[in-house]
């Protein structure tokens, strides 16, 4: 009796579904989701175009604003716009599917607590990110040390800051974990050049060669913002001496100036027939 009744019951239960209506509803939902997705893709393209145009026009009018600062604000604006679009897209899709978002949020219980804890971390990321930005602690292109990561800031977002290390690895640091920043690109920089010499090296002649190179090339070099500071001979602390010089530069030009002038000095010293020790030549970058 049961064996003959079960198939009949299942068959009647399946036949009770209004398949035409179900397929019609599913088709409408799919069409709505596709249309709203296309609409948000259009908003994404148009919004990014408007933001790019606004920052481009602002950069042309405001010549006193640092380029790195503009890049940072531009990146943050695009980032914020994308987050807002994604939020409203998810909300729209769930609404079309028929998910009662308000009811779920009101009666989620423990799930709401878990979401709240996650939102707390997100809020900390955003708040700390805003402090970093508006206090101008770092900008895109700055050379910084954050924790145990040293490199160039490639992006500052609402949640994370991206640092490109010297080995070309990309590090993602949540903003809430950024408690201290060593910004080696703040304000102006100094290219510190130490040329090691022998005790019997004609120091005066080396210094005169450096001064002559500076006289010939400094007026023609972009990025040098003050006269080089030639300190003379210094003890390097390891039993060797060196001729030390600081060249004040802008942030953007610091590495170019460092490498160019180190090469110019060495070539000029070699051309004069002065032999330098075989140990390494140290060139470093430090804050002014």
C-alpha positions in Angstrom: 0.0 0.0 0.0 2.8 2.4 0.9 4.8 1.5 -2.2 1.9 2.4 -4.4 0.9 5.5 -2.5 4.4 7.1 -2.3 5.0 7.6 -6.0 1.5 9.0 -6.4 2.0 11.4 -3.5 5.4 12.6 -4.8 4.0 13.0 -8.3 1.0 15.0 -7.1 3.4 17.1 -5.0 5.6 17.9 -7.9 2.7 18.6 -10.2 1.3 21.0 -7.6 4.1 23.4 -8.4 3.3 26.2 -10.9 6.4 25.6 -13.0 5.5 28.3 -15.6 5.1 30.9 -12.8 8.4 29.7 -11.2 10.3 29.9 -14.5 8.8 33.3 -15.2 9.9 34.6 -11.8 13.4 33.2 -12.2 13.7 34.7 -15.6 12.6 38.1 -14.3 15.1 38.0 -11.5 17.9 37.1 -13.8 17.0 39.9 -16.2 16.7 42.3 -13.3 20.1 41.3 -11.9 21.8 41.6 -15.3 20.2 45.0 -16.0 21.2 46.4 -12.6 24.7 45.0 -13.0 25.0 46.7 -16.3 23.7 49.9 -14.8 26.3 49.8 -12.0 29.0 49.1 -14.5 28.0 52.2 -16.4 28.0 54.1 -13.1 31.5 52.8 -12.4 32.9 53.9 -15.7 31.1 57.3 -15.6 32.1 57.9 -12.0 35.7 57.1 -12.5 35.8 59.3 -15.6 34.3 62.2 -13.7 36.7 61.7 -10.8 39.7 61.5 -13.2 38.5 64.7 -15.0 38.0 66.6 -11.7 41.5 65.7 -10.4 43.1 66.4 -13.8 41.5 69.9 -13.9 42.4 70.6 -10.3 46.0 69.6 -10.9 46.2 72.1 -13.8 44.8 74.9 -11.7 46.6 74.2 -8.3 50.3 74.2 -9.1 51.2 74.5 -5.4 49.8 71.1 -4.5 52.3 68.2 -4.3 51.9 65.6 -7.1 52.1 62.7 -4.6 49.3 64.3 -2.5 47.0 64.6 -5.5 47.7 60.9 -6.4 46.8 59.9 -2.9 43.5 61.8 -2.8 42.7 60.6 -6.3 43.3 57.0 -5.3 41.2 57.4 -2.1 38.3 59.0 -4.0 38.2 56.2 -6.6 38.5 53.6 -3.8 35.7 55.1 -1.8 33.4 55.3 -4.9 34.0 51.7 -5.7 33.1 50.6 -2.1 29.8 52.6 -2.3 28.9 51.1 -5.6 29.6 47.5 -4.5 27.5 48.1 -1.3 24.5 49.3 -3.3 24.9 46.7 -6.0 24.8 43.9 -3.3 21.8 45.5 -1.7 20.0 45.8 -5.0 20.7 42.2 -6.0 19.5 40.8 -2.7 16.3 43.0 -2.9 15.6 41.6 -6.4 16.1 38.0 -5.2 13.6 38.7 -2.4 15.9 38.5 0.6 14.4 40.5 3.5 17.5 42.4 4.4 15.8 44.5 7.1 14.4 41.5 8.8 17.7 39.6 8.6 19.6 42.5 10.1 17.0 42.9 12.9 16.9 39.3 13.9 20.3 37.9 13.1 21.3 37.3 16.7 24.8 35.9 17.1 25.4 36.5 13.4 24.8 40.2 14.0 27.4 40.1 16.8 30.0 38.5 14.5 29.3 41.0 11.8 29.5 43.8 14.4 33.0 42.6 15.4 34.1 42.5 11.8 32.6 46.0 11.2 34.5 47.3 14.3 37.8 46.3 12.6 36.7 47.8 9.3 35.7 51.0 11.2 39.1 51.1 12.8 40.8 50.7 9.4 38.8 53.6 7.9 39.2 55.9 10.9 43.0 55.3 11.0 43.2 55.7 7.3 41.5 59.1 7.4 43.9 60.3 10.1 46.9 59.1 8.1 45.6 61.0 5.0 44.4 64.2 6.5 47.5 64.6 8.8 49.5 64.1 5.6 51.6 61.4 7.3 52.2 59.6 4.0 51.4 60.0 0.3 51.6 57.8 -2.8 55.2 57.6 -3.9 56.7 58.2 -0.4 59.5 55.9 0.8 58.5 54.7 4.2 59.0 52.1 6.9 55.9 50.7 8.6 56.6 48.0 11.1 59.1 45.7 9.5 58.1 46.7 6.0 60.2 49.2 4.1 59.4 50.4 0.6 57.4 52.8 -1.6 53.7 53.6 -1.0 51.8 52.4 -4.0 48.2 52.9 -2.8 46.3 54.1 0.2 42.8 52.7 0.5 40.0 52.8 3.0 41.0 49.5 4.5 44.6 48.9 3.6 47.8 50.6 2.6 49.9 48.9 -0.1 53.8 49.1 0.2 56.0 48.0 -2.7 59.2 46.7 -1.0 62.7 47.0 -2.4 62.5 43.4 -3.6 59.4 44.3 -5.6 57.0 42.4 -3.3 53.6 44.1 -2.7 52.7 44.3 1.0 49.1 44.8 2.2 48.9 46.5 5.6 45.5 47.0 7.3 45.3 50.6 8.4 44.4 49.7 12.0 47.8 48.1 12.4 49.7 51.2 11.3 50.8 52.6 14.7 54.1 54.2 13.7 55.4 55.5 10.3 59.0 56.5 9.4 58.5 58.7 6.3 61.8 59.2 4.6 60.2 61.4 1.9 58.7 64.0 4.2 59.4 67.6 3.3 62.9 67.6 1.7 65.6 64.9 1.4 69.3 64.9 1.5 71.4 62.6 -0.6 74.3 61.6 1.7 77.4 60.6 -0.2 80.4 59.1 1.5 83.5 58.5 -0.6 86.1 56.5 1.3 89.7 57.6 0.8 93.1 56.4 1.9 95.1 58.2 4.6 97.6 59.3 1.9 94.9 60.5 -0.5 95.3 64.2 -1.4 92.1 65.2 0.4 92.2 68.8 -0.7 92.5 67.8 -4.3 89.5 65.4 -3.9 87.4 68.2 -2.3 88.4 70.6 -5.1 87.3 68.0 -7.7 83.9 67.6 -6.0 83.4 71.4 -5.8 84.3 71.7 -9.5 81.8 69.0 -10.4 79.1 70.8 -8.3 79.9 74.1 -10.0 79.5 72.5 -13.4 76.4 70.4 -12.9 74.3 71.6 -10.0 72.9 74.6 -11.9 71.8 72.3 -14.6 70.3 69.6 -12.4 66.6 69.5 -11.6 65.6 68.5 -8.2 68.5 70.1 -6.2 66.9 72.7 -3.9 69.9 74.1 -2.1 73.7 74.2 -2.4 75.5 70.9 -1.6 77.0 70.8 1.9 80.5 69.5 1.7 81.5 68.4 5.2 85.1 67.3 4.4 86.7 64.2 5.9 84.9 62.2 8.6 85.6 59.1 10.6 83.3 56.2 9.4 83.7 54.4 12.7 85.2 51.3 11.2 88.8 52.4 10.9 88.3 54.2 7.6 87.8 57.8 6.6 85.6 59.3 3.9 84.8 62.6 2.3 81.1 63.3 3.1 78.7 65.5 1.3 74.9 66.2 1.6 72.9 67.3 -1.4 69.4 68.7 -0.5 66.9 67.5 -3.1 63.1 67.1 -3.6 61.6 63.8 -2.8 61.1 62.9 -6.5 64.7 63.6 -7.5 66.6 62.2 -4.6 67.6 58.8 -6.1 68.5 60.3 -9.5 70.7 63.0 -7.9 72.3 60.4 -5.6 73.3 58.1 -8.4 74.2 60.8 -10.9 76.5 62.7 -8.6 78.2 59.7 -7.1 79.1 58.6 -10.6 80.3 62.1 -11.6 82.5 62.3 -8.5 84.1 58.9 -9.0 84.7 59.5 -12.7 86.3 62.9 -12.0 88.5 61.5 -9.2 89.6 58.6 -11.4 90.3 60.9 -14.3 92.6 63.0 -12.0 94.7 59.8 -11.4 93.7 59.6 -7.7 93.3 56.0 -6.4 90.6 55.2 -3.9 90.5 52.2 -1.6 88.9 49.0 -2.9 86.3 48.9 -0.1 82.8 49.9 -1.0 81.6 53.4 -1.6 78.6 54.2 0.6 75.7 56.4 -0.6 72.7 56.7 1.7 69.5 58.7 1.8 68.5 60.5 5.0 66.0 63.1 6.1 67.1 66.7 6.3 
